[in-house]
Amino acid sequence: MIDRRQVMAGAAALAGAGAAALAAAARAQTAAQAPPDEVIVLGAGLAGLNAALLLEEAGARVRVLEGRGRVGGRVRSLTDLPGSPEAGGSIVGSGYARFLDRARRLGVVVEPARPRPDMAGAMGISLLGQTIRAEHWPGHAANPFSDPRLKALPPYAVGAAALRALSPFQSLDDWRSPGMAAQDVSVADLLGARGWTPDQLRLGFGINPGYGNSAHDVSVLMHWHIAENLKVMTAQPGAAALHVKGGNMGLPVAMARALKGPLLLGQVVRRVESDATGVTVITEDGRRHRARHLVCTLPTSALRLVDFAPALPPLQQLAVDSIDYNRTCLAYFAVDRPFWEGDGLPPALWTDTLAGRLLLTGDPDAPPTLLAYVNGFAADRLDRMEPAAAIAAVQADIARLRPAAQGAIRPLRLVSWQRDPFAGGAYVSWKPGQIRAGLVAAFDQPIGRLVFAGEHTAQLARGMEGALESGERAAVQVMERM
Ligand SMILES: Cc1cc2nc3c(=O)[nH]c(=O)nc-3n(C[C@H](O)[C@H](O)[C@H](O)COP(=O)(O)OP(=O)(O)OC[C@H]3O[C@@H](n4cnc5c(N)ncnc54)[C@H](O)[C@@H]3O)c2cc1C
């Protein structure tokens, strides 16, 4: 049996140091030596770890299989960069009950996320080759709105604010209510009918989109659910923005340490076979793992690379084939000189180029790391380049927009969630019609001995809390069958 402390030492190394050795150790363990487990959990992100812990707490023998050389999945803190910036799940709210409870029980410190002092001041805007100070935006010729309430809002806030004002939602489950299904249309359909022009739609939803890529490929119901989720997740007393002291990875690492059963890293699942008595999971290295039940927390993009025998039912296969994730590519730079003092603009800049949104990130007591947070089709463009070329392209764009940054920044790291075969994107983005078609509920119920979880299967919360919620639901469903 692979030594648990060895596994977690590898997990704590975050970037996968030691992973190859751990994977080799895992391979050395033959299936014959292992007693049959009651439950196999696929994926050691928040959903999988929560399901595994809850099942162990209920007395089950659980084995967790994780493809990467680290735990945490889409929670990843870059502890080797200045200020340990987050590359994945960043902020939790006071309403993240499961996250906060799990952290408290494991002694993981969650604290208010302090803003960086060098990020004070409103974000500047760079649009169509012009750099515009926030205070000039409402009266600027490039501002396409005539309604004074929309004209006053910065481009990065106008879309969400306009949709929020139209939301009929009053609770976290409204987005799945059959009574709302008729409104599962695109943002372009809803706002276009209210007179929004293509220019306005592009500005509000097509540049650095937090969800989807444009006003045409995201559901209004999802946007309303996001607004409702934000309201609920920040409604409790306390700071609205919280994070784990030292990096959010601290929580999944502590959860993995708390497991009693084996957590095997480097186990890339390729095939899942179910029969009357159990489930066999076959990994890329040919190992076979057998248990009575399976909890699968892989994102749909990763599930597409797994064979199921028997095949998934048509609705679930459609869900796997078509549920997609927000395109996100993050470029991190060391800052050798505070270039924003040279051009008099705020360091934060919202751009319509490959530089995406420019922010200073990391612990406020540490030197700043410059982050270009790139979404949508701009992320697609970067993803078509080799990582070194992509980060060089972002750097060239920053220098073009802000000549003072020339020679002041150095590339550190490029993280593309879309290119990552274990993720395929950042977080789920529901397209128009998918909710109405029932894809949102495709994994509500077990399929034989298979129970699906993961952020994309969450019924109420989103993001990290949604992942934990889904793991909890999956654990209960397995317990009911044990
Ligand atoms: C850039 C970014 C910013 C975000 N910001 C926030 C935020 O501020 N607040 C918030 O609440 N949420 C945020 N999120 C979302 C949040 O991080 C995710 O929703 C959540 O972590 C998903 O957890 P999960 O367990 O469902 O999936 P994952 O974390 O993806 O876990 C799935 C696991 O399965 C593994 N896996 C995949 N394929 C295989 C395979 N074939 N074999 C074995 N293992 C496999 C993966 O390696 C992974 O560890 C953000 C995400 C990103 C990427």
Ligand as a Chemical Component Dictionary entry (heavy atoms), coordinates in Angstrom:
data_LIG
# 
_chem_comp.id                   LIG 
_chem_comp.type                 NON-POLYMER 
_chem_comp.pdbx_formal_charge   0 
_chem_comp.three_letter_code    LIG 
# 
loop_
_chem_comp_atom.comp_id 
_chem_comp_atom.atom_id 
_chem_comp_atom.alt_atom_id 
_chem_comp_atom.type_symbol 
_chem_comp_atom.charge 
_chem_comp_atom.model_Cartn_x 
_chem_comp_atom.model_Cartn_y 
_chem_comp_atom.model_Cartn_z 
_chem_comp_atom.pdbx_ordinal 
LIG C1  C1  C 0 -9.451  30.652 -12.774 1  
LIG C2  C2  C 0 -10.542 30.163 -11.855 2  
LIG C3  C3  C 0 -11.128 31.040 -10.953 3  
LIG C4  C4  C 0 -12.136 30.599 -10.097 4  
LIG N1  N1  N 0 -12.635 31.449 -9.148  5  
LIG C5  C5  C 0 -13.512 30.991 -8.241  6  
LIG C6  C6  C 0 -13.880 31.791 -7.135  7  
LIG O1  O1  O 0 -13.369 32.907 -6.950  8  
LIG N2  N2  N 0 -14.809 31.295 -6.258  9  
LIG C7  C7  C 0 -15.358 30.044 -6.407  10 
LIG O2  O2  O 0 -16.180 29.639 -5.587  11 
LIG N3  N3  N 0 -14.976 29.243 -7.427  12 
LIG C8  C8  C 0 -14.071 29.681 -8.333  13 
LIG N4  N4  N 0 -13.638 28.861 -9.336  14 
LIG C9  C9  C 0 -14.315 27.560 -9.544  15 
LIG C10 C10 C 0 -13.858 26.460 -8.580  16 
LIG O3  O3  O 0 -12.461 26.457 -8.455  17 
LIG C11 C11 C 0 -14.331 25.130 -9.131  18 
LIG O4  O4  O 0 -15.721 25.195 -9.390  19 
LIG C12 C12 C 0 -14.117 23.960 -8.170  20 
LIG O5  O5  O 0 -12.816 23.968 -7.633  21 
LIG C13 C13 C 0 -14.394 22.657 -8.920  22 
LIG O6  O6  O 0 -14.199 21.564 -8.063  23 
LIG P1  P1  P 0 -14.554 20.096 -8.563  24 
LIG O7  O7  O 0 -14.120 19.183 -7.497  25 
LIG O8  O8  O 0 -15.957 20.062 -9.026  26 
LIG O9  O9  O 0 -13.680 19.883 -9.883  27 
LIG P2  P2  P 0 -12.088 19.792 -10.026 28 
LIG O10 O10 O 0 -11.438 20.675 -9.036  29 
LIG O11 O11 O 0 -11.788 20.022 -11.449 30 
LIG O12 O12 O 0 -11.784 18.286 -9.616  31 
LIG C14 C14 C 0 -11.861 17.227 -10.540 32 
LIG C15 C15 C 0 -10.621 16.367 -10.363 33 
LIG O13 O13 O 0 -10.659 15.297 -11.301 34 
LIG C16 C16 C 0 -9.346  15.092 -11.781 35 
LIG N5  N5  N 0 -9.410  14.395 -13.070 36 
LIG C17 C17 C 0 -9.824  14.887 -14.265 37 
LIG N6  N6  N 0 -9.735  13.947 -15.202 38 
LIG C18 C18 C 0 -9.273  12.833 -14.599 39 
LIG C19 C19 C 0 -8.988  11.512 -15.043 40 
LIG N7  N7  N 0 -9.171  11.122 -16.317 41 
LIG N8  N8  N 0 -8.525  10.616 -14.135 42 
LIG C20 C20 C 0 -8.351  10.958 -12.837 43 
LIG N9  N9  N 0 -8.593  12.195 -12.366 44 
LIG C21 C21 C 0 -9.055  13.121 -13.235 45 
LIG C22 C22 C 0 -8.786  16.490 -11.903 46 
LIG O14 O14 O 0 -7.374  16.481 -11.957 47 
LIG C23 C23 C 0 -9.332  17.143 -10.638 48 
LIG O15 O15 O 0 -8.442  17.037 -9.557  49 
LIG C24 C24 C 0 -12.595 29.264 -10.179 50 
LIG C25 C25 C 0 -11.986 28.364 -11.065 51 
LIG C26 C26 C 0 -10.963 28.810 -11.887 52 
LIG C27 C27 C 0 -10.279 27.817 -12.779 53 
# 
loop_
_chem_comp_bond.comp_id 
_chem_comp_bond.atom_id_1 
_chem_comp_bond.atom_id_2 
_chem_comp_bond.value_order 
_chem_comp_bond.pdbx_ordinal 
LIG C1  C2  SING 1  
LIG C2  C3  SING 2  
LIG C2  C26 DOUB 3  
LIG C3  C4  DOUB 4  
LIG C4  N1  SING 5  
LIG C4  C24 SING 6  
LIG N1  C5  DOUB 7  
LIG C5  C6  SING 8  
LIG C5  C8  SING 9  
LIG C6  O1  DOUB 10 
LIG C6  N2  SING 11 
LIG N2  C7  SING 12 
LIG C7  O2  DOUB 13 
LIG C7  N3  SING 14 
LIG N3  C8  DOUB 15 
LIG C8  N4  SING 16 
LIG N4  C9  SING 17 
LIG N4  C24 SING 18 
LIG C9  C10 SING 19 
LIG C10 O3  SING 20 
LIG C10 C11 SING 21 
LIG C11 O4  SING 22 
LIG C11 C12 SING 23 
LIG C12 O5  SING 24 
LIG C12 C13 SING 25 
LIG C13 O6  SING 26 
LIG O6  P1  SING 27 
LIG P1  O7  DOUB 28 
LIG P1  O8  SING 29 
LIG P1  O9  SING 30 
LIG O9  P2  SING 31 
LIG P2  O10 DOUB 32 
LIG P2  O11 SING 33 
LIG P2  O12 SING 34 
LIG O12 C14 SING 35 
LIG C14 C15 SING 36 
LIG C15 O13 SING 37 
LIG C15 C23 SING 38 
LIG O13 C16 SING 39 
LIG C16 N5  SING 40 
LIG C16 C22 SING 41 
LIG N5  C17 SING 42 
LIG N5  C21 SING 43 
LIG C17 N6  DOUB 44 
LIG N6  C18 SING 45 
LIG C18 C19 SING 46 
LIG C18 C21 DOUB 47 
LIG C19 N7  SING 48 
LIG C19 N8  DOUB 49 
LIG N8  C20 SING 50 
LIG C20 N9  DOUB 51 
LIG N9  C21 SING 52 
LIG C22 O14 SING 53 
LIG C22 C23 SING 54 
LIG C23 O15 SING 55 
LIG C24 C25 DOUB 56 
LIG C25 C26 SING 57 
LIG C26 C27 SING 58 
# 
